[in-house]
Amino acid sequence: MRRTIYAGRTIKVHLDDDRWEVVERADAVAVLALDGGKVLGVRQTRPAIGGRTWELPAGLVDRGENLEQAALRELSEEADLTGELRRITAGYPSPGFCTELITLFEATSLSARPGTPDTLEDVTVEWREVDEVWTAITEGRELSSLTTLLGLAVARSRRAGG
Amino acid sequence: MRRTIYAGRTIKVHLDDDRWEVVERADAVAVLALDGGKVLGVRQTRPAIGGRTWELPAGLVDRGENLEQAALRELSEEADLTGELRRITAGYPSPGFCTELITLFEATSLSARPGTPDTLEDVTVEWREVDEVWTAITEGRELSSLTTLLGLAVARSRRAGG
């Protein structure tokens, strides 16, 4: 039996059979954009983890949006760009307790599309070399998301012909 | 100001400044084990997402364990194996709201080490071809975690010489 313990702004917390904690949250999207060996990312403050990260543009899917619309909105809001989308893959960040599914897209044929930034977000665009940023995250000099690491690994495997 | 709204068995939920929801959860580990083009995974039921997944062996770090101990325990509990560990990388599954950090290890020189399975887990070991399982997840025929996709992408990039 499911009891809802908390229903908040971005998450709900359920307790199943008085034991299993489940966090319900909207699904998310992320965008891999490559240009001549560089990858598009945004530097932003992430209070939940107490630090600044460098991540692929990403965000939650808003009510009424499909995945592609959400990906293009995030690309525009965070990097003032638009492009043609191709779905790469999708996975669960934490399937042990959270409903969230993240879909990773690639954006090509990039062009300018100024977006209205979420004024609550302190976001700086930074294009970086794929290998340099992989190494910086892996060595712990930068904080980042699993989705970002996945996008970088896909870029590395593709460049290598995989 | 932080208020703790829920303190449960595996998560705590905090509300910062009456607005920002933060889920506090233990860190986690996952293990990539490769053998001749095949990758070790476990099939298990994941009630939070309402389905069965195929995932790299993974789990939360228990109190008093370091990351390597947790990775070896999971490898033993879920696959009756042990090995030599090398850290691949680490990233946050959902840095927008959750404190959890996942560290991905590779295990080599595998040998038998029967573990005591968590009796609550219904886990079946399945070695699969790297490309076959990547495609199955990507095409939506299987559910899996971002960590699993990251491990598979790393295997693909390495095999390709990246």
Chai-1 contact restraints between the chains, C-beta under 6 A:
chainA,res_idxA,chainB,res_idxB,connection_type,confidence,min_distance_angstrom,max_distance_angstrom,comment,restraint_id
A,I5,B,Y6,contact,1.0,0.0,6.0,A-B,restraint_1
A,Y6,B,I5,contact,1.0,0.0,6.0,A-B,restraint_2
A,Y6,B,Y6,contact,1.0,0.0,6.0,A-B,restraint_3
A,Y6,B,V13,contact,1.0,0.0,6.0,A-B,restraint_4
A,G8,B,E21,contact,1.0,0.0,6.0,A-B,restraint_5
A,T10,B,E21,contact,1.0,0.0,6.0,A-B,restraint_6
A,I11,B,E21,contact,1.0,0.0,6.0,A-B,restraint_7
A,V13,B,Y6,contact,1.0,0.0,6.0,A-B,restraint_8
A,V13,B,V13,contact,1.0,0.0,6.0,A-B,restraint_9
A,E21,B,G8,contact,1.0,0.0,6.0,A-B,restraint_10
A,E21,B,T10,contact,1.0,0.0,6.0,A-B,restraint_11
A,E21,B,I11,contact,1.0,0.0,6.0,A-B,restraint_12
A,V22,B,A48,contact,1.0,0.0,6.0,A-B,restraint_13
A,R46,B,P95,contact,1.0,0.0,6.0,A-B,restraint_14
A,A48,B,V22,contact,1.0,0.0,6.0,A-B,restraint_15
A,A48,B,F97,contact,1.0,0.0,6.0,A-B,restraint_16
A,I49,B,Y92,contact,1.0,0.0,6.0,A-B,restraint_17
A,I49,B,P95,contact,1.0,0.0,6.0,A-B,restraint_18
A,I49,B,T99,contact,1.0,0.0,6.0,A-B,restraint_19
A,T53,B,P95,contact,1.0,0.0,6.0,A-B,restraint_20
A,T89,B,T138,contact,1.0,0.0,6.0,A-B,restraint_21
A,T89,B,L149,contact,1.0,0.0,6.0,A-B,restraint_22
A,G91,B,S144,contact,1.0,0.0,6.0,A-B,restraint_23
A,G91,B,S145,contact,1.0,0.0,6.0,A-B,restraint_24
A,G91,B,L146,contact,1.0,0.0,6.0,A-B,restraint_25
A,G91,B,L149,contact,1.0,0.0,6.0,A-B,restraint_26
A,Y92,B,I49,contact,1.0,0.0,6.0,A-B,restraint_27
A,Y92,B,S145,contact,1.0,0.0,6.0,A-B,restraint_28
A,P93,B,P93,contact,1.0,0.0,6.0,A-B,restraint_29
A,P93,B,S94,contact,1.0,0.0,6.0,A-B,restraint_30
A,P93,B,L146,contact,1.0,0.0,6.0,A-B,restraint_31
A,S94,B,P93,contact,1.0,0.0,6.0,A-B,restraint_32
A,P95,B,R46,contact,1.0,0.0,6.0,A-B,restraint_33
A,P95,B,I49,contact,1.0,0.0,6.0,A-B,restraint_34
A,P95,B,T53,contact,1.0,0.0,6.0,A-B,restraint_35
A,P95,B,S145,contact,1.0,0.0,6.0,A-B,restraint_36
A,F97,B,A48,contact,1.0,0.0,6.0,A-B,restraint_37
A,T99,B,I49,contact,1.0,0.0,6.0,A-B,restraint_38
A,T138,B,T89,contact,1.0,0.0,6.0,A-B,restraint_39
A,S144,B,G91,contact,1.0,0.0,6.0,A-B,restraint_40
A,S145,B,G91,contact,1.0,0.0,6.0,A-B,restraint_41
A,S145,B,Y92,contact,1.0,0.0,6.0,A-B,restraint_42
A,S145,B,P95,contact,1.0,0.0,6.0,A-B,restraint_43
A,L146,B,G91,contact,1.0,0.0,6.0,A-B,restraint_44
A,L146,B,P93,contact,1.0,0.0,6.0,A-B,restraint_45
A,L146,B,L146,contact,1.0,0.0,6.0,A-B,restraint_46
A,L146,B,L150,contact,1.0,0.0,6.0,A-B,restraint_47
A,L149,B,T89,contact,1.0,0.0,6.0,A-B,restraint_48
A,L149,B,G91,contact,1.0,0.0,6.0,A-B,restraint_49
A,L149,B,L150,contact,1.0,0.0,6.0,A-B,restraint_50
A,L150,B,L146,contact,1.0,0.0,6.0,A-B,restraint_51
A,L150,B,L149,contact,1.0,0.0,6.0,A-B,restraint_52
A,L150,B,L150,contact,1.0,0.0,6.0,A-B,restraint_53
A,L150,B,A153,contact,1.0,0.0,6.0,A-B,restraint_54
A,A153,B,L150,contact,1.0,0.0,6.0,A-B,restraint_55
A,A153,B,A153,contact,1.0,0.0,6.0,A-B,restraint_56
A,A153,B,V154,contact,1.0,0.0,6.0,A-B,restraint_57
A,A153,B,S157,contact,1.0,0.0,6.0,A-B,restraint_58
A,V154,B,A153,contact,1.0,0.0,6.0,A-B,restraint_59
A,R156,B,S157,contact,1.0,0.0,6.0,A-B,restraint_60
A,R156,B,G162,contact,1.0,0.0,6.0,A-B,restraint_61
A,S157,B,A153,contact,1.0,0.0,6.0,A-B,restraint_62
A,S157,B,R156,contact,1.0,0.0,6.0,A-B,restraint_63
A,S157,B,S157,contact,1.0,0.0,6.0,A-B,restraint_64
A,S157,B,A160,contact,1.0,0.0,6.0,A-B,restraint_65
A,S157,B,G162,contact,1.0,0.0,6.0,A-B,restraint_66
A,A160,B,S157,contact,1.0,0.0,6.0,A-B,restraint_67
A,A160,B,A160,contact,1.0,0.0,6.0,A-B,restraint_68
A,A160,B,G161,contact,1.0,0.0,6.0,A-B,restraint_69
A,A160,B,G162,contact,1.0,0.0,6.0,A-B,restraint_70
A,G161,B,A160,contact,1.0,0.0,6.0,A-B,restraint_71
A,G162,B,R156,contact,1.0,0.0,6.0,A-B,restraint_72
A,G162,B,S157,contact,1.0,0.0,6.0,A-B,restraint_73
A,G162,B,A160,contact,1.0,0.0,6.0,A-B,restraint_74
